[in-house]
Amino acid sequence: ADIEGMQLYQAKGCTGCNEGYKGRVGIYQVMPMTEDIAKIILSGGNAIQIADQARSDGINDLRASALLKARNGVTSLAEINRVTKD
């Protein structure tokens, strides 16, 4: 997800503590089984090879999915960095 030039939001928090978020939002990755990914799995490929192929197939990883939530104003970059750091 390209974040250049997009309007980003900063969390305000609740009136009691001025931090945190109201409610919960799922950040998830859906990976369809493409023919190329199936070939990698059947040939004994590893997670890095699968992730590389998924990226080549245009499938968003967890962090890219989270960045889309930031672009839509659902969460902040600070929260994304907190929950998706490796």
PyMOL Python script that loads the backbone (N, CA, C, O; Angstrom):
from pymol import cmd

cmd.read_pdbstr("""\
ATOM      1  N   ALA A   1       0.856  -1.186   0.000  1.00  0.00           N
ATOM      2  CA  ALA A   1       0.000   0.000   0.000  1.00  0.00           C
ATOM      3  C   ALA A   1       0.887   1.229   0.000  1.00  0.00           C
ATOM      4  O   ALA A   1       1.756   1.385   0.858  1.00  0.00           O
ATOM      5  N   ASP A   2       0.663   2.084  -0.954  1.00  0.00           N
ATOM      6  CA  ASP A   2       1.447   3.310  -1.071  1.00  0.00           C
ATOM      7  C   ASP A   2       0.799   4.385  -0.215  1.00  0.00           C
ATOM      8  O   ASP A   2      -0.372   4.712  -0.407  1.00  0.00           O
ATOM      9  N   ILE A   3       1.560   4.944   0.739  1.00  0.00           N
ATOM     10  CA  ILE A   3       0.986   5.948   1.640  1.00  0.00           C
ATOM     11  C   ILE A   3       1.400   7.362   1.269  1.00  0.00           C
ATOM     12  O   ILE A   3       0.985   8.320   1.920  1.00  0.00           O
ATOM     13  N   GLU A   4       2.212   7.502   0.234  1.00  0.00           N
ATOM     14  CA  GLU A   4       2.669   8.829  -0.163  1.00  0.00           C
ATOM     15  C   GLU A   4       1.493   9.688  -0.617  1.00  0.00           C
ATOM     16  O   GLU A   4       0.695   9.272  -1.456  1.00  0.00           O
ATOM     17  N   GLY A   5       1.395  10.883  -0.057  1.00  0.00           N
ATOM     18  CA  GLY A   5       0.366  11.829  -0.437  1.00  0.00           C
ATOM     19  C   GLY A   5      -1.007  11.582   0.158  1.00  0.00           C
ATOM     20  O   GLY A   5      -1.948  12.309  -0.161  1.00  0.00           O
ATOM     21  N   MET A   6      -1.150  10.578   1.013  1.00  0.00           N
ATOM     22  CA  MET A   6      -2.471  10.323   1.578  1.00  0.00           C
ATOM     23  C   MET A   6      -2.666  11.053   2.903  1.00  0.00           C
ATOM     24  O   MET A   6      -1.701  11.346   3.609  1.00  0.00           O
ATOM     25  N   GLN A   7      -3.911  11.341   3.228  1.00  0.00           N
ATOM     26  CA  GLN A   7      -4.268  11.972   4.497  1.00  0.00           C
ATOM     27  C   GLN A   7      -4.201  10.910   5.589  1.00  0.00           C
ATOM     28  O   GLN A   7      -4.920   9.912   5.531  1.00  0.00           O
ATOM     29  N   LEU A   8      -3.340  11.122   6.586  1.00  0.00           N
ATOM     30  CA  LEU A   8      -3.224  10.171   7.691  1.00  0.00           C
ATOM     31  C   LEU A   8      -3.819  10.785   8.945  1.00  0.00           C
ATOM     32  O   LEU A   8      -3.828  12.005   9.111  1.00  0.00           O
ATOM     33  N   TYR A   9      -4.311   9.937   9.815  1.00  0.00           N
ATOM     34  CA  TYR A   9      -4.971  10.379  11.030  1.00  0.00           C
ATOM     35  C   TYR A   9      -4.158   9.955  12.238  1.00  0.00           C
ATOM     36  O   TYR A   9      -3.409   8.979  12.189  1.00  0.00           O
ATOM     37  N   GLN A  10      -4.315  10.699  13.319  1.00  0.00           N
ATOM     38  CA  GLN A  10      -3.659  10.352  14.574  1.00  0.00           C
ATOM     39  C   GLN A  10      -4.752  10.080  15.593  1.00  0.00           C
ATOM     40  O   GLN A  10      -5.717  10.837  15.693  1.00  0.00           O
ATOM     41  N   ALA A  11      -4.602   9.004  16.345  1.00  0.00           N
ATOM     42  CA  ALA A  11      -5.619   8.636  17.329  1.00  0.00           C
ATOM     43  C   ALA A  11      -5.711   9.692  18.421  1.00  0.00           C
ATOM     44  O   ALA A  11      -4.693  10.196  18.895  1.00  0.00           O
ATOM     45  N   LYS A  12      -6.937  10.024  18.816  1.00  0.00           N
ATOM     46  CA  LYS A  12      -7.151  10.995  19.885  1.00  0.00           C
ATOM     47  C   LYS A  12      -7.297  10.313  21.234  1.00  0.00           C
ATOM     48  O   LYS A  12      -6.947  10.896  22.260  1.00  0.00           O
ATOM     49  N   GLY A  13      -7.797   9.113  21.250  1.00  0.00           N
ATOM     50  CA  GLY A  13      -8.024   8.414  22.502  1.00  0.00           C
ATOM     51  C   GLY A  13      -9.338   8.815  23.139  1.00  0.00           C
ATOM     52  O   GLY A  13     -10.067   9.659  22.618  1.00  0.00           O
ATOM     53  N   CYS A  14      -9.628   8.202  24.266  1.00  0.00           N
ATOM     54  CA  CYS A  14     -10.884   8.498  24.947  1.00  0.00           C
ATOM     55  C   CYS A  14     -10.730   9.731  25.833  1.00  0.00           C
ATOM     56  O   CYS A  14      -9.616  10.189  26.089  1.00  0.00           O
ATOM     57  N   THR A  15     -11.853  10.260  26.295  1.00  0.00           N
ATOM     58  CA  THR A  15     -11.815  11.470  27.125  1.00  0.00           C
ATOM     59  C   THR A  15     -11.244  11.198  28.509  1.00  0.00           C
ATOM     60  O   THR A  15     -10.796  12.128  29.180  1.00  0.00           O
ATOM     61  N   GLY A  16     -11.249   9.956  28.947  1.00  0.00           N
ATOM     62  CA  GLY A  16     -10.725   9.623  30.273  1.00  0.00           C
ATOM     63  C   GLY A  16      -9.211   9.550  30.341  1.00  0.00           C
ATOM     64  O   GLY A  16      -8.610  10.007  31.313  1.00  0.00           O
ATOM     65  N   CYS A  17      -8.589   8.981  29.319  1.00  0.00           N
ATOM     66  CA  CYS A  17      -7.139   8.764  29.393  1.00  0.00           C
ATOM     67  C   CYS A  17      -6.370   9.380  28.229  1.00  0.00           C
ATOM     68  O   CYS A  17      -5.140   9.417  28.262  1.00  0.00           O
ATOM     69  N   ASN A  18      -7.060   9.860  27.213  1.00  0.00           N
ATOM     70  CA  ASN A  18      -6.437  10.436  26.021  1.00  0.00           C
ATOM     71  C   ASN A  18      -5.514   9.472  25.286  1.00  0.00           C
ATOM     72  O   ASN A  18      -4.573   9.907  24.622  1.00  0.00           O
ATOM     73  N   GLU A  19      -5.762   8.199  25.392  1.00  0.00           N
ATOM     74  CA  GLU A  19      -5.012   7.214  24.617  1.00  0.00           C
ATOM     75  C   GLU A  19      -5.907   6.024  24.342  1.00  0.00           C
ATOM     76  O   GLU A  19      -6.994   5.910  24.909  1.00  0.00           O
ATOM     77  N   GLY A  20      -5.460   5.159  23.494  1.00  0.00           N
ATOM     78  CA  GLY A  20      -6.240   3.972  23.183  1.00  0.00           C
ATOM     79  C   GLY A  20      -7.237   4.199  22.066  1.00  0.00           C
ATOM     80  O   GLY A  20      -7.283   5.265  21.453  1.00  0.00           O
ATOM     81  N   TYR A  21      -8.029   3.179  21.817  1.00  0.00           N
ATOM     82  CA  TYR A  21      -8.981   3.177  20.717  1.00  0.00           C
ATOM     83  C   TYR A  21     -10.319   2.679  21.209  1.00  0.00           C
ATOM     84  O   TYR A  21     -10.398   1.907  22.165  1.00  0.00           O
ATOM     85  N   LYS A  22     -11.365   3.123  20.554  1.00  0.00           N
ATOM     86  CA  LYS A  22     -12.698   2.648  20.868  1.00  0.00           C
ATOM     87  C   LYS A  22     -13.027   1.532  19.887  1.00  0.00           C
ATOM     88  O   LYS A  22     -12.955   1.724  18.673  1.00  0.00           O
ATOM     89  N   GLY A  23     -13.383   0.386  20.405  1.00  0.00           N
ATOM     90  CA  GLY A  23     -13.722  -0.751  19.560  1.00  0.00           C
ATOM     91  C   GLY A  23     -12.491  -1.474  19.043  1.00  0.00           C
ATOM     92  O   GLY A  23     -11.358  -1.165  19.414  1.00  0.00           O
ATOM     93  N   ARG A  24     -12.741  -2.431  18.188  1.00  0.00           N
ATOM     94  CA  ARG A  24     -11.660  -3.229  17.611  1.00  0.00           C
ATOM     95  C   ARG A  24     -11.856  -3.336  16.108  1.00  0.00           C
ATOM     96  O   ARG A  24     -12.977  -3.354  15.601  1.00  0.00           O
ATOM     97  N   VAL A  25     -10.749  -3.403  15.425  1.00  0.00           N
ATOM     98  CA  VAL A  25     -10.767  -3.567  13.974  1.00  0.00           C
ATOM     99  C   VAL A  25      -9.798  -4.689  13.639  1.00  0.00           C
ATOM    100  O   VAL A  25      -8.657  -4.692  14.101  1.00  0.00           O
ATOM    101  N   GLY A  26     -10.248  -5.625  12.850  1.00  0.00           N
ATOM    102  CA  GLY A  26      -9.383  -6.727  12.457  1.00  0.00           C
ATOM    103  C   GLY A  26      -8.420  -6.318  11.353  1.00  0.00           C
ATOM    104  O   GLY A  26      -8.796  -5.636  10.400  1.00  0.00           O
ATOM    105  N   ILE A  27      -7.187  -6.741  11.498  1.00  0.00           N
ATOM    106  CA  ILE A  27      -6.196  -6.600  10.431  1.00  0.00           C
ATOM    107  C   ILE A  27      -5.821  -8.028  10.054  1.00  0.00           C
ATOM    108  O   ILE A  27      -5.313  -8.784  10.882  1.00  0.00           O
ATOM    109  N   TYR A  28      -6.069  -8.383   8.823  1.00  0.00           N
ATOM    110  CA  TYR A  28      -5.899  -9.772   8.437  1.00  0.00           C
ATOM    111  C   TYR A  28      -5.379  -9.868   7.011  1.00  0.00           C
ATOM    112  O   TYR A  28      -5.418  -8.912   6.237  1.00  0.00           O
ATOM    113  N   GLN A  29      -4.896 -11.049   6.702  1.00  0.00           N
ATOM    114  CA  GLN A  29      -4.399 -11.331   5.362  1.00  0.00           C
ATOM    115  C   GLN A  29      -5.169 -12.527   4.821  1.00  0.00           C
ATOM    116  O   GLN A  29      -5.262 -13.565   5.475  1.00  0.00           O
ATOM    117  N   VAL A  30      -5.712 -12.375   3.641  1.00  0.00           N
ATOM    118  CA  VAL A  30      -6.383 -13.480   2.968  1.00  0.00           C
ATOM    119  C   VAL A  30      -5.502 -13.875   1.792  1.00  0.00           C
ATOM    120  O   VAL A  30      -5.186 -13.054   0.931  1.00  0.00           O
ATOM    121  N   MET A  31      -5.111 -15.145   1.769  1.00  0.00           N
ATOM    122  CA  MET A  31      -4.230 -15.602   0.698  1.00  0.00           C
ATOM    123  C   MET A  31      -4.922 -16.708  -0.101  1.00  0.00           C
ATOM    124  O   MET A  31      -4.977 -17.859   0.333  1.00  0.00           O
ATOM    125  N   PRO A  32      -5.444 -16.349  -1.261  1.00  0.00           N
ATOM    126  CA  PRO A  32      -6.049 -17.392  -2.097  1.00  0.00           C
ATOM    127  C   PRO A  32      -4.972 -18.349  -2.600  1.00  0.00           C
ATOM    128  O   PRO A  32      -3.822 -17.961  -2.803  1.00  0.00           O
ATOM    129  N   MET A  33      -5.358 -19.582  -2.793  1.00  0.00           N
ATOM    130  CA  MET A  33      -4.421 -20.589  -3.273  1.00  0.00           C
ATOM    131  C   MET A  33      -4.327 -20.481  -4.789  1.00  0.00           C
ATOM    132  O   MET A  33      -5.128 -21.062  -5.521  1.00  0.00           O
ATOM    133  N   THR A  34      -3.326 -19.724  -5.246  1.00  0.00           N
ATOM    134  CA  THR A  34      -3.119 -19.612  -6.689  1.00  0.00           C
ATOM    135  C   THR A  34      -2.375 -20.848  -7.179  1.00  0.00           C
ATOM    136  O   THR A  34      -1.828 -21.615  -6.386  1.00  0.00           O
ATOM    137  N   GLU A  35      -2.365 -21.024  -8.458  1.00  0.00           N
ATOM    138  CA  GLU A  35      -1.661 -22.174  -9.030  1.00  0.00           C
ATOM    139  C   GLU A  35      -0.172 -22.120  -8.692  1.00  0.00           C
ATOM    140  O   GLU A  35       0.430 -23.145  -8.372  1.00  0.00           O
ATOM    141  N   ASP A  36       0.419 -20.932  -8.762  1.00  0.00           N
ATOM    142  CA  ASP A  36       1.852 -20.800  -8.466  1.00  0.00           C
ATOM    143  C   ASP A  36       2.156 -21.069  -6.991  1.00  0.00           C
ATOM    144  O   ASP A  36       3.163 -21.701  -6.672  1.00  0.00           O
ATOM    145  N   ILE A  37       1.297 -20.598  -6.097  1.00  0.00           N
ATOM    146  CA  ILE A  37       1.507 -20.859  -4.665  1.00  0.00           C
ATOM    147  C   ILE A  37       1.355 -22.352  -4.385  1.00  0.00           C
ATOM    148  O   ILE A  37       2.119 -22.916  -3.601  1.00  0.00           O
ATOM    149  N   ALA A  38       0.382 -22.991  -5.013  1.00  0.00           N
ATOM    150  CA  ALA A  38       0.195 -24.433  -4.838  1.00  0.00           C
ATOM    151  C   ALA A  38       1.435 -25.202  -5.290  1.00  0.00           C
ATOM    152  O   ALA A  38       1.846 -26.159  -4.634  1.00  0.00           O
ATOM    153  N   LYS A  39       2.028 -24.790  -6.402  1.00  0.00           N
ATOM    154  CA  LYS A  39       3.240 -25.461  -6.889  1.00  0.00           C
ATOM    155  C   LYS A  39       4.381 -25.335  -5.887  1.00  0.00           C
ATOM    156  O   LYS A  39       5.121 -26.292  -5.658  1.00  0.00           O
ATOM    157  N   ILE A  40       4.523 -24.154  -5.291  1.00  0.00           N
ATOM    158  CA  ILE A  40       5.584 -23.945  -4.296  1.00  0.00           C
ATOM    159  C   ILE A  40       5.362 -24.859  -3.099  1.00  0.00           C
ATOM    160  O   ILE A  40       6.301 -25.493  -2.617  1.00  0.00           O
ATOM    161  N   ILE A  41       4.128 -24.928  -2.619  1.00  0.00           N
ATOM    162  CA  ILE A  41       3.820 -25.767  -1.457  1.00  0.00           C
ATOM    163  C   ILE A  41       4.063 -27.235  -1.778  1.00  0.00           C
ATOM    164  O   ILE A  41       4.691 -27.945  -0.992  1.00  0.00           O
ATOM    165  N   LEU A  42       3.574 -27.695  -2.921  1.00  0.00           N
ATOM    166  CA  LEU A  42       3.717 -29.104  -3.292  1.00  0.00           C
ATOM    167  C   LEU A  42       5.166 -29.505  -3.537  1.00  0.00           C
ATOM    168  O   LEU A  42       5.520 -30.676  -3.406  1.00  0.00           O
ATOM    169  N   SER A  43       6.002 -28.537  -3.892  1.00  0.00           N
ATOM    170  CA  SER A  43       7.417 -28.853  -4.118  1.00  0.00           C
ATOM    171  C   SER A  43       8.248 -28.688  -2.850  1.00  0.00           C
ATOM    172  O   SER A  43       9.474 -28.795  -2.892  1.00  0.00           O
ATOM    173  N   GLY A  44       7.582 -28.426  -1.711  1.00  0.00           N
ATOM    174  CA  GLY A  44       8.300 -28.313  -0.439  1.00  0.00           C
ATOM    175  C   GLY A  44       8.890 -26.942  -0.191  1.00  0.00           C
ATOM    176  O   GLY A  44       9.821 -26.802   0.603  1.00  0.00           O
ATOM    177  N   GLY A  45       8.363 -25.929  -0.859  1.00  0.00           N
ATOM    178  CA  GLY A  45       8.868 -24.569  -0.690  1.00  0.00           C
ATOM    179  C   GLY A  45       8.665 -24.044   0.720  1.00  0.00           C
ATOM    180  O   GLY A  45       7.898 -24.608   1.501  1.00  0.00           O
ATOM    181  N   ASN A  46       9.355 -22.965   1.035  1.00  0.00           N
ATOM    182  CA  ASN A  46       9.270 -22.395   2.383  1.00  0.00           C
ATOM    183  C   ASN A  46       8.376 -21.151   2.413  1.00  0.00           C
ATOM    184  O   ASN A  46       7.879 -20.699   1.381  1.00  0.00           O
ATOM    185  N   ALA A  47       8.186 -20.614   3.611  1.00  0.00           N
ATOM    186  CA  ALA A  47       7.290 -19.474   3.812  1.00  0.00           C
ATOM    187  C   ALA A  47       7.758 -18.234   3.050  1.00  0.00           C
ATOM    188  O   ALA A  47       6.933 -17.454   2.574  1.00  0.00           O
ATOM    189  N   ILE A  48       9.057 -18.048   2.934  1.00  0.00           N
ATOM    190  CA  ILE A  48       9.578 -16.884   2.212  1.00  0.00           C
ATOM    191  C   ILE A  48       9.220 -16.980   0.731  1.00  0.00           C
ATOM    192  O   ILE A  48       8.819 -15.991   0.118  1.00  0.00           O
ATOM    193  N   GLN A  49       9.366 -18.165   0.165  1.00  0.00           N
ATOM    194  CA  GLN A  49       9.013 -18.357  -1.244  1.00  0.00           C
ATOM    195  C   GLN A  49       7.518 -18.128  -1.478  1.00  0.00           C
ATOM    196  O   GLN A  49       7.117 -17.530  -2.477  1.00  0.00           O
ATOM    197  N   ILE A  50       6.704 -18.611  -0.540  1.00  0.00           N
ATOM    198  CA  ILE A  50       5.254 -18.420  -0.656  1.00  0.00           C
ATOM    199  C   ILE A  50       4.913 -16.936  -0.563  1.00  0.00           C
ATOM    200  O   ILE A  50       4.120 -16.432  -1.358  1.00  0.00           O
ATOM    201  N   ALA A  51       5.507 -16.233   0.403  1.00  0.00           N
ATOM    202  CA  ALA A  51       5.245 -14.797   0.571  1.00  0.00           C
ATOM    203  C   ALA A  51       5.697 -14.009  -0.657  1.00  0.00           C
ATOM    204  O   ALA A  51       5.004 -13.093  -1.098  1.00  0.00           O
ATOM    205  N   ASP A  52       6.852 -14.363  -1.205  1.00  0.00           N
ATOM    206  CA  ASP A  52       7.342 -13.683  -2.410  1.00  0.00           C
ATOM    207  C   ASP A  52       6.383 -13.888  -3.583  1.00  0.00           C
ATOM    208  O   ASP A  52       6.096 -12.955  -4.333  1.00  0.00           O
ATOM    209  N   GLN A  53       5.897 -15.113  -3.730  1.00  0.00           N
ATOM    210  CA  GLN A  53       4.963 -15.392  -4.822  1.00  0.00           C
ATOM    211  C   GLN A  53       3.643 -14.656  -4.606  1.00  0.00           C
ATOM    212  O   GLN A  53       3.068 -14.120  -5.553  1.00  0.00           O
ATOM    213  N   ALA A  54       3.167 -14.629  -3.371  1.00  0.00           N
ATOM    214  CA  ALA A  54       1.921 -13.917  -3.065  1.00  0.00           C
ATOM    215  C   ALA A  54       2.057 -12.440  -3.428  1.00  0.00           C
ATOM    216  O   ALA A  54       1.148 -11.849  -4.010  1.00  0.00           O
ATOM    217  N   ARG A  55       3.192 -11.855  -3.081  1.00  0.00           N
ATOM    218  CA  ARG A  55       3.447 -10.450  -3.415  1.00  0.00           C
ATOM    219  C   ARG A  55       3.453 -10.267  -4.936  1.00  0.00           C
ATOM    220  O   ARG A  55       2.893  -9.299  -5.450  1.00  0.00           O
ATOM    221  N   SER A  56       4.083 -11.192  -5.645  1.00  0.00           N
ATOM    222  CA  SER A  56       4.102 -11.128  -7.115  1.00  0.00           C
ATOM    223  C   SER A  56       2.700 -11.243  -7.700  1.00  0.00           C
ATOM    224  O   SER A  56       2.401 -10.668  -8.747  1.00  0.00           O
ATOM    225  N   ASP A  57       1.843 -11.996  -7.009  1.00  0.00           N
ATOM    226  CA  ASP A  57       0.459 -12.176  -7.459  1.00  0.00           C
ATOM    227  C   ASP A  57      -0.439 -11.012  -7.054  1.00  0.00           C
ATOM    228  O   ASP A  57      -1.629 -11.009  -7.369  1.00  0.00           O
ATOM    229  N   GLY A  58       0.129 -10.012  -6.350  1.00  0.00           N
ATOM    230  CA  GLY A  58      -0.657  -8.847  -5.955  1.00  0.00           C
ATOM    231  C   GLY A  58      -1.475  -9.038  -4.692  1.00  0.00           C
ATOM    232  O   GLY A  58      -2.412  -8.281  -4.438  1.00  0.00           O
ATOM    233  N   ILE A  59      -1.129 -10.046  -3.894  1.00  0.00           N
ATOM    234  CA  ILE A  59      -1.847 -10.314  -2.648  1.00  0.00           C
ATOM    235  C   ILE A  59      -1.222  -9.472  -1.543  1.00  0.00           C
ATOM    236  O   ILE A  59      -0.013  -9.537  -1.318  1.00  0.00           O
ATOM    237  N   ASN A  60      -2.043  -8.682  -0.853  1.00  0.00           N
ATOM    238  CA  ASN A  60      -1.545  -7.834   0.236  1.00  0.00           C
ATOM    239  C   ASN A  60      -1.113  -8.672   1.424  1.00  0.00           C
ATOM    240  O   ASN A  60      -1.814  -9.602   1.823  1.00  0.00           O
ATOM    241  N   ASP A  61       0.050  -8.343   1.995  1.00  0.00           N
ATOM    242  CA  ASP A  61       0.447  -8.983   3.241  1.00  0.00           C
ATOM    243  C   ASP A  61      -0.229  -8.256   4.405  1.00  0.00           C
ATOM    244  O   ASP A  61      -0.977  -7.301   4.196  1.00  0.00           O
ATOM    245  N   LEU A  62       0.036  -8.708   5.619  1.00  0.00           N
ATOM    246  CA  LEU A  62      -0.625  -8.157   6.799  1.00  0.00           C
ATOM    247  C   LEU A  62      -0.366  -6.660   6.946  1.00  0.00           C
ATOM    248  O   LEU A  62      -1.286  -5.897   7.238  1.00  0.00           O
ATOM    249  N   ARG A  63       0.857  -6.247   6.749  1.00  0.00           N
ATOM    250  CA  ARG A  63       1.199  -4.831   6.911  1.00  0.00           C
ATOM    251  C   ARG A  63       0.520  -3.961   5.844  1.00  0.00           C
ATOM    252  O   ARG A  63       0.014  -2.883   6.153  1.00  0.00           O
ATOM    253  N   ALA A  64       0.511  -4.423   4.606  1.00  0.00           N
ATOM    254  CA  ALA A  64      -0.155  -3.665   3.538  1.00  0.00           C
ATOM    255  C   ALA A  64      -1.650  -3.554   3.811  1.00  0.00           C
ATOM    256  O   ALA A  64      -2.259  -2.515   3.557  1.00  0.00           O
ATOM    257  N   SER A  65      -2.233  -4.624   4.325  1.00  0.00           N
ATOM    258  CA  SER A  65      -3.647  -4.592   4.686  1.00  0.00           C
ATOM    259  C   SER A  65      -3.897  -3.561   5.782  1.00  0.00           C
ATOM    260  O   SER A  65      -4.893  -2.837   5.745  1.00  0.00           O
ATOM    261  N   ALA A  66      -2.991  -3.496   6.755  1.00  0.00           N
ATOM    262  CA  ALA A  66      -3.112  -2.513   7.836  1.00  0.00           C
ATOM    263  C   ALA A  66      -2.952  -1.091   7.306  1.00  0.00           C
ATOM    264  O   ALA A  66      -3.661  -0.185   7.743  1.00  0.00           O
ATOM    265  N   LEU A  67      -2.031  -0.887   6.373  1.00  0.00           N
ATOM    266  CA  LEU A  67      -1.832   0.446   5.806  1.00  0.00           C
ATOM    267  C   LEU A  67      -3.072   0.933   5.060  1.00  0.00           C
ATOM    268  O   LEU A  67      -3.349   2.132   5.029  1.00  0.00           O
ATOM    269  N   LEU A  68      -3.804   0.019   4.470  1.00  0.00           N
ATOM    270  CA  LEU A  68      -5.066   0.401   3.829  1.00  0.00           C
ATOM    271  C   LEU A  68      -6.060   0.917   4.870  1.00  0.00           C
ATOM    272  O   LEU A  68      -6.827   1.839   4.595  1.00  0.00           O
ATOM    273  N   LYS A  69      -6.047   0.320   6.066  1.00  0.00           N
ATOM    274  CA  LYS A  69      -6.918   0.798   7.153  1.00  0.00           C
ATOM    275  C   LYS A  69      -6.506   2.210   7.572  1.00  0.00           C
ATOM    276  O   LYS A  69      -7.365   3.037   7.879  1.00  0.00           O
ATOM    277  N   ALA A  70      -5.213   2.492   7.589  1.00  0.00           N
ATOM    278  CA  ALA A  70      -4.743   3.839   7.936  1.00  0.00           C
ATOM    279  C   ALA A  70      -5.164   4.832   6.859  1.00  0.00           C
ATOM    280  O   ALA A  70      -5.585   5.945   7.172  1.00  0.00           O
ATOM    281  N   ARG A  71      -5.054   4.442   5.612  1.00  0.00           N
ATOM    282  CA  ARG A  71      -5.445   5.320   4.515  1.00  0.00           C
ATOM    283  C   ARG A  71      -6.926   5.674   4.596  1.00  0.00           C
ATOM    284  O   ARG A  71      -7.330   6.773   4.217  1.00  0.00           O
ATOM    285  N   ASN A  72      -7.729   4.741   5.091  1.00  0.00           N
ATOM    286  CA  ASN A  72      -9.167   4.969   5.216  1.00  0.00           C
ATOM    287  C   ASN A  72      -9.547   5.627   6.537  1.00  0.00           C
ATOM    288  O   ASN A  72     -10.731   5.823   6.808  1.00  0.00           O
ATOM    289  N   GLY A  73      -8.552   5.975   7.372  1.00  0.00           N
ATOM    290  CA  GLY A  73      -8.819   6.665   8.624  1.00  0.00           C
ATOM    291  C   GLY A  73      -9.341   5.781   9.737  1.00  0.00           C
ATOM    292  O   GLY A  73      -9.879   6.283  10.724  1.00  0.00           O
ATOM    293  N   VAL A  74      -9.193   4.468   9.595  1.00  0.00           N
ATOM    294  CA  VAL A  74      -9.704   3.528  10.589  1.00  0.00           C
ATOM    295  C   VAL A  74      -8.741   3.371  11.759  1.00  0.00           C
ATOM    296  O   VAL A  74      -9.168   3.116  12.885  1.00  0.00           O
ATOM    297  N   THR A  75      -7.455   3.520  11.501  1.00  0.00           N
ATOM    298  CA  THR A  75      -6.437   3.390  12.544  1.00  0.00           C
ATOM    299  C   THR A  75      -5.267   4.306  12.204  1.00  0.00           C
ATOM    300  O   THR A  75      -5.265   4.959  11.161  1.00  0.00           O
ATOM    301  N   SER A  76      -4.290   4.350  13.076  1.00  0.00           N
ATOM    302  CA  SER A  76      -3.139   5.239  12.882  1.00  0.00           C
ATOM    303  C   SER A  76      -1.891   4.439  12.508  1.00  0.00           C
ATOM    304  O   SER A  76      -1.832   3.224  12.701  1.00  0.00           O
ATOM    305  N   LEU A  77      -0.907   5.138  11.974  1.00  0.00           N
ATOM    306  CA  LEU A  77       0.369   4.478  11.666  1.00  0.00           C
ATOM    307  C   LEU A  77       1.047   3.976  12.926  1.00  0.00           C
ATOM    308  O   LEU A  77       1.693   2.929  12.907  1.00  0.00           O
ATOM    309  N   ALA A  78       0.907   4.712  14.024  1.00  0.00           N
ATOM    310  CA  ALA A  78       1.512   4.275  15.287  1.00  0.00           C
ATOM    311  C   ALA A  78       0.954   2.918  15.704  1.00  0.00           C
ATOM    312  O   ALA A  78       1.704   2.043  16.137  1.00  0.00           O
ATOM    313  N   GLU A  79      -0.342   2.744  15.577  1.00  0.00           N
ATOM    314  CA  GLU A  79      -0.955   1.465  15.948  1.00  0.00           C
ATOM    315  C   GLU A  79      -0.545   0.361  14.987  1.00  0.00           C
ATOM    316  O   GLU A  79      -0.321  -0.773  15.409  1.00  0.00           O
ATOM    317  N   ILE A  80      -0.445   0.673  13.714  1.00  0.00           N
ATOM    318  CA  ILE A  80       0.008  -0.319  12.736  1.00  0.00           C
ATOM    319  C   ILE A  80       1.423  -0.777  13.061  1.00  0.00           C
ATOM    320  O   ILE A  80       1.715  -1.972  13.041  1.00  0.00           O
ATOM    321  N   ASN A  81       2.296   0.173  13.360  1.00  0.00           N
ATOM    322  CA  ASN A  81       3.672  -0.188  13.709  1.00  0.00           C
ATOM    323  C   ASN A  81       3.719  -1.030  14.975  1.00  0.00           C
ATOM    324  O   ASN A  81       4.550  -1.929  15.094  1.00  0.00           O
ATOM    325  N   ARG A  82       2.839  -0.746  15.910  1.00  0.00           N
ATOM    326  CA  ARG A  82       2.821  -1.499  17.165  1.00  0.00           C
ATOM    327  C   ARG A  82       2.409  -2.952  16.941  1.00  0.00           C
ATOM    328  O   ARG A  82       2.998  -3.860  17.527  1.00  0.00           O
ATOM    329  N   VAL A  83       1.408  -3.176  16.101  1.00  0.00           N
ATOM    330  CA  VAL A  83       0.865  -4.531  15.976  1.00  0.00           C
ATOM    331  C   VAL A  83       1.448  -5.346  14.824  1.00  0.00           C
ATOM    332  O   VAL A  83       1.234  -6.557  14.775  1.00  0.00           O
ATOM    333  N   THR A  84       2.176  -4.726  13.897  1.00  0.00           N
ATOM    334  CA  THR A  84       2.704  -5.496  12.764  1.00  0.00           C
ATOM    335  C   THR A  84       4.218  -5.542  12.711  1.00  0.00           C
ATOM    336  O   THR A  84       4.781  -6.003  11.719  1.00  0.00           O
ATOM    337  N   LYS A  85       4.886  -5.081  13.743  1.00  0.00           N
ATOM    338  CA  LYS A  85       6.352  -5.108  13.687  1.00  0.00           C
ATOM    339  C   LYS A  85       6.848  -6.545  13.740  1.00  0.00           C
ATOM    340  O   LYS A  85       6.270  -7.396  14.416  1.00  0.00           O
ATOM    341  N   ASP A  86       7.919  -6.794  13.019  1.00  0.00           N
ATOM    342  CA  ASP A  86       8.492  -8.146  12.957  1.00  0.00           C
ATOM    343  C   ASP A  86       9.508  -8.340  14.039  1.00  0.00           C
ATOM    344  O   ASP A  86      10.098  -9.416  14.146  1.00  0.00           O
TER     345      ASP A  86
END
""", "prot")
cmd.dss("prot")
cmd.show_as("cartoon", "prot")
cmd.util.cbc("prot")
cmd.orient("prot")
